[in-house]
Each structure stands twice: as C-alpha cells, then as structure tokens.
C-alpha cells in the first residue's frame, strides 16, 4: 500500500472531495485525522475509513485551530507526514455584486486557513525531517470563471502559495503540491446547479458538454490524485499544479 503507516490530516473531510481523499488514503494504508465542522458527517466518514482514523470537529477559520489539529495528529500518531488543505467554500458573484462578508468568508476559508494549517504543519514537518502538503485549488485558480470573483481570487492565491512554499521548503525535505480540479460531482456542485434552476441531470449534462472529456469527474478521481502526491510515486515533484479537469484548462 502506497501510504502504509503515513499520518495524514485532511481538512474539509466531511463530504465531497475531502471525504473521497480520506477514503482513498485509508485504502492505501494511511492513518487519518479528519476534520470539518459537522461531527455527524465526520463520524460517518471516519467509520467508512475504518482502521486508524479519527475525527476532530473544528472550524479551520478560527485562530488556534491549525495548531490544535496538528498537535492532535502528532499526539495520535507520533508524526504528521501529510497535510491536505481541502476545506473550501464558494459564493457566486462578480466584483461588482460581491459583498464584504462574502469576500471575507471566502478568503478566510479558502486562503487564510491554508496559510495557518500549512504554517503549523511545516513547523512539525521540519522537526521530524520531512513531509508533504497537498493544497486543493481549482481550475479556476488557473483561468477565470464567470460569477465567482472571490472564489477565483482565493484559488489563484492557493496556486501561488503552493509555489512559494515549495521553493522555501524544498531543502527541508517537504514537498508541496497543488491539485486543480475541474467540475466534480459533489454537493457543492449540486447546490450550484440547483441555484441555476436546473435539475441535477440537466446541470451535469450542461457542464459535461463544455468539458473536452465529455463528463464531470467523480470525487474519487481527485482522491487518487491526492494519494499520488502523498506517496513516493511523486518523490521528485514539488511546486506542481496537477490539473484534474478533463481537459478544460487545456482548451
């Protein structure tokens, strides 16, 4: 198993991409500390992961949460080998229509939490001699998207944060990479389809028609990419943006 015995912390692990990453990593032998705001959903995912998985309810936007989560992982497993910064939210708006609160919320979850979680993890990883950080950005961190101004800004920042941290910590034996998913069949995507007044079937078809591969992705496909970046299979990769988007950014 590619992650046998590795201690991994996954934020936003209660649904969608985060849950899929947790399940794929568990199948590869990882020891997991999962976190999110919903204890009920978190416990359900923890049970599905089985093995050495624990859930700690937390809001990653709160000051001190990052340090508490890293400390909990080290207390549970003796180390922190992999951090996956997956927690994220989206609001649909332009720069003209975005409210201050929407901007602040997106920056807090999608950007500031990545900084704080990474800072806490880097300190631990340096002490133990290495590790890996995987940031979940978006294809809209690489290209612009309509009616998602603050989301695009935050995910573009995650891309650049990944590059900067990778350069700073390459000699510390800490690899830092980023996954940029396209449209994924998750609750977040479903809520966006509903807001547009479409049925799920209509919405998925509409999105698929715009993707070169002709379909949206399943969450497990992002999970598999995260396992790759967490494992020795990607041992000479750092500062990389791994697009998992069916060819959308290529087109």
C-alpha positions as CSV (number, residue, x, y, z in Angstrom):
1,X,0.0,0.0,0.0
2,X,1.4,3.4,-1.1
3,X,0.6,5.3,2.2
4,X,1.2,2.4,4.6
5,X,1.5,3.9,8.1
6,X,1.7,7.6,7.0
7,X,-0.1,10.0,9.2
8,X,-2.4,12.3,7.2
9,X,-4.5,15.3,8.2
10,X,-7.4,16.2,5.9
11,X,-9.4,19.4,6.3
12,X,-12.9,19.7,4.9
13,X,-13.2,15.9,5.2
14,X,-16.9,15.6,5.9
15,X,-18.1,15.4,2.2
16,X,-17.2,15.7,-1.4
17,X,-13.5,15.8,-2.4
18,X,-12.3,15.7,1.2
19,X,-14.3,12.6,2.0
20,X,-13.1,11.0,-1.2
21,X,-9.5,11.8,-0.4
22,X,-9.9,10.3,3.1
23,X,-11.4,7.1,1.7
24,X,-8.8,6.6,-1.0
25,X,-6.0,7.3,1.5
26,X,-7.4,4.8,4.0
27,X,-7.5,2.2,1.3
28,X,-3.8,2.8,0.8
29,X,-3.0,2.3,4.5
30,X,-2.8,5.9,5.8
31,X,-3.6,6.8,9.4
32,X,-6.1,9.6,9.2
33,X,-7.0,12.6,11.3
34,X,-10.1,14.0,9.6
35,X,-11.6,17.4,10.4
36,X,-14.6,19.5,9.5
37,X,-17.5,21.4,11.1
38,X,-20.1,18.6,11.1
39,X,-19.4,16.0,13.8
40,X,-22.2,13.8,12.4
41,X,-20.9,13.7,8.8
42,X,-17.3,13.4,10.1
43,X,-18.1,10.4,12.2
44,X,-19.8,8.8,9.3
45,X,-16.7,9.2,7.1
46,X,-14.5,8.0,9.9
47,X,-16.4,4.8,10.2
48,X,-16.2,4.3,6.4
49,X,-12.4,4.8,6.6
50,X,-12.0,2.2,9.4
51,X,-8.5,1.3,10.5
52,X,-6.6,4.1,12.3
53,X,-8.9,7.1,11.5
54,X,-10.1,9.7,14.0
55,X,-12.3,12.7,13.6
56,X,-11.9,16.0,15.3
57,X,-14.6,18.6,14.8
58,X,-13.1,22.1,14.1
59,X,-13.6,25.3,12.2
60,X,-10.3,26.0,10.4
61,X,-11.1,29.7,10.2
62,X,-10.7,30.0,14.0
63,X,-7.4,31.2,15.4
64,X,-5.5,28.4,17.0
65,X,-7.4,25.7,15.2
66,X,-4.5,24.8,13.0
67,X,-2.1,24.3,15.9
68,X,-4.7,22.2,17.8
69,X,-5.3,20.0,14.8
70,X,-1.6,19.4,14.1
71,X,-1.0,18.7,17.8
72,X,-3.9,16.2,17.8
73,X,-2.4,14.4,14.8
74,X,1.0,14.2,16.5
75,X,-0.4,13.1,19.8
76,X,-2.5,10.4,18.0
77,X,0.1,9.1,15.5
78,X,3.5,10.4,16.7
79,X,4.1,12.4,13.5
80,X,2.4,14.3,10.7
81,X,3.5,13.1,7.3
82,X,0.9,14.6,5.0
83,X,-1.4,17.6,5.3
84,X,-4.3,18.0,2.8
85,X,-5.7,21.5,2.7
86,X,-9.1,20.8,1.2
87,X,-11.6,23.0,3.2
88,X,-13.3,25.4,0.8
89,X,-16.5,27.4,0.1
90,X,-17.9,29.3,-2.9
91,X,-20.2,32.3,-3.4
92,X,-21.4,33.2,-6.9
93,X,-20.9,36.9,-7.7
94,X,-18.9,39.4,-9.7
95,X,-16.6,42.0,-8.2
96,X,-19.5,44.5,-8.6
97,X,-22.0,42.4,-6.7
98,X,-19.8,40.7,-4.1
99,X,-20.5,41.8,-0.5
100,X,-17.7,42.4,2.0
101,X,-19.0,39.5,4.1
102,X,-18.9,37.1,1.1
103,X,-15.3,38.2,0.3
104,X,-14.2,37.8,3.9
105,X,-15.8,34.4,4.3
106,X,-14.1,33.0,1.1
107,X,-10.7,34.4,1.9
108,X,-10.9,33.1,5.5
109,X,-11.8,29.5,4.4
110,X,-10.1,29.1,1.1
111,X,-6.9,31.1,1.7
112,X,-6.2,32.1,5.3
113,X,-6.8,28.6,6.6
114,X,-4.4,27.2,4.0
115,X,-1.7,29.6,5.4
116,X,-2.4,28.7,9.0
117,X,-2.7,25.0,8.5
118,X,0.5,25.0,6.4
119,X,2.4,27.1,8.9
120,X,1.6,24.7,11.8
121,X,2.3,21.6,9.6
122,X,5.6,23.0,8.3
123,X,6.9,23.5,11.8
124,X,6.2,19.9,12.7
125,X,7.5,18.5,9.5
126,X,10.8,20.3,9.8
127,X,11.2,18.9,13.3
128,X,10.6,15.4,12.1
129,X,12.7,15.7,8.9
130,X,10.2,16.0,6.1
131,X,6.6,15.6,4.9
132,X,4.2,16.6,2.2
133,X,1.5,19.2,1.8
134,X,-1.3,19.0,-0.8
135,X,-3.4,22.0,-1.5
136,X,-6.8,21.7,-3.2
137,X,-7.2,24.7,-5.5
138,X,-9.3,24.7,-8.7
139,X,-9.1,25.0,-12.4
140,X,-10.5,28.5,-11.7
141,X,-7.2,29.2,-9.9
142,X,-5.6,28.9,-13.3
143,X,-8.2,30.5,-15.5
144,X,-11.0,32.9,-14.9
145,X,-14.6,31.7,-14.2
146,X,-17.8,33.6,-14.5
147,X,-19.7,34.9,-11.5
148,X,-17.1,33.5,-9.0
149,X,-14.9,36.5,-8.4
150,X,-13.7,35.9,-4.8
151,X,-13.5,32.2,-5.3
152,X,-11.2,32.6,-8.3
153,X,-9.1,35.1,-6.4
154,X,-8.7,32.7,-3.5
155,X,-7.9,29.7,-5.6
156,X,-5.4,31.7,-7.6
157,X,-3.8,32.6,-4.3
158,X,-3.6,29.0,-3.3
159,X,-1.7,28.2,-6.5
160,X,0.9,30.9,-5.8
161,X,1.1,30.0,-2.1
162,X,1.9,26.4,-3.2
163,X,4.7,27.6,-5.5
164,X,6.2,29.9,-2.9
165,X,6.1,27.3,-0.1
166,X,7.6,24.7,-2.3
167,X,10.6,26.8,-3.1
168,X,11.1,27.8,0.5
169,X,10.9,24.3,1.9
170,X,12.4,22.1,-0.8
171,X,15.6,21.7,1.1
172,X,13.7,20.8,4.2
173,X,12.5,17.6,2.5
174,X,9.0,18.9,2.4
175,X,7.1,18.6,-0.9
176,X,4.3,21.0,-1.5
177,X,2.0,20.5,-4.5
178,X,-1.5,21.5,-5.6
179,X,-4.4,19.8,-7.3
180,X,-6.6,21.9,-9.5
181,X,-9.9,20.1,-10.0
182,X,-12.5,20.9,-12.7
183,X,-16.1,20.2,-12.3
184,X,-16.6,17.4,-9.7
185,X,-19.9,15.7,-8.8
186,X,-20.0,16.9,-5.2
187,X,-22.7,18.5,-3.0
188,X,-21.1,21.9,-3.8
189,X,-21.6,21.4,-7.5
190,X,-25.1,20.1,-6.9
191,X,-26.1,23.3,-4.9
192,X,-24.7,25.4,-7.8
193,X,-26.8,23.5,-10.3
194,X,-29.9,24.0,-8.1
195,X,-29.3,27.7,-7.8
196,X,-29.4,27.9,-11.6
197,X,-32.8,26.4,-11.7
198,X,-31.8,23.1,-13.4
199,X,-32.3,19.5,-12.4
200,X,-29.2,17.6,-11.5
201,X,-29.4,15.7,-14.7
202,X,-29.7,18.8,-16.8
203,X,-26.9,20.5,-14.9
204,X,-24.5,17.7,-15.2
205,X,-25.2,17.4,-18.9
206,X,-24.8,21.1,-19.4
207,X,-21.4,21.0,-17.7
208,X,-20.3,17.8,-19.4
209,X,-20.9,19.4,-22.8
210,X,-18.3,22.0,-22.1
211,X,-15.6,19.6,-21.0
212,X,-13.3,18.0,-23.6
213,X,-13.7,14.5,-22.0
214,X,-17.5,15.0,-22.1
215,X,-18.2,14.4,-18.4
216,X,-17.7,15.7,-14.9
217,X,-15.3,13.9,-12.6
218,X,-16.2,11.7,-9.6
219,X,-14.7,12.7,-6.2
220,X,-12.6,9.5,-6.0
221,X,-10.7,10.7,-9.1
222,X,-9.4,13.6,-7.1
223,X,-8.8,11.3,-4.2
224,X,-6.5,9.1,-6.3
225,X,-4.5,12.2,-7.4
226,X,-4.0,13.1,-3.8
227,X,-2.8,9.6,-3.0
228,X,-0.3,10.0,-5.8
229,X,1.0,13.3,-4.5
230,X,1.2,12.0,-0.9
231,X,3.2,8.9,-2.0
232,X,6.7,8.2,-3.0
233,X,5.4,7.9,-6.6
234,X,5.7,11.7,-6.8
235,X,9.0,11.9,-5.0
236,X,10.6,14.4,-7.4
237,X,7.5,16.7,-7.6
238,X,7.2,19.9,-5.6
239,X,5.6,23.2,-6.6
240,X,3.5,21.4,-9.2
241,X,-0.1,22.2,-10.3
242,X,-1.8,19.0,-11.1
243,X,-4.9,19.7,-13.3
244,X,-7.6,17.1,-12.9
245,X,-10.2,18.8,-15.1
246,X,-11.0,16.6,-18.1
247,X,-9.0,18.9,-20.4
248,X,-10.9,22.1,-19.5
249,X,-7.9,24.4,-19.0
250,X,-6.1,22.9,-22.0
251,X,-9.0,24.0,-24.1
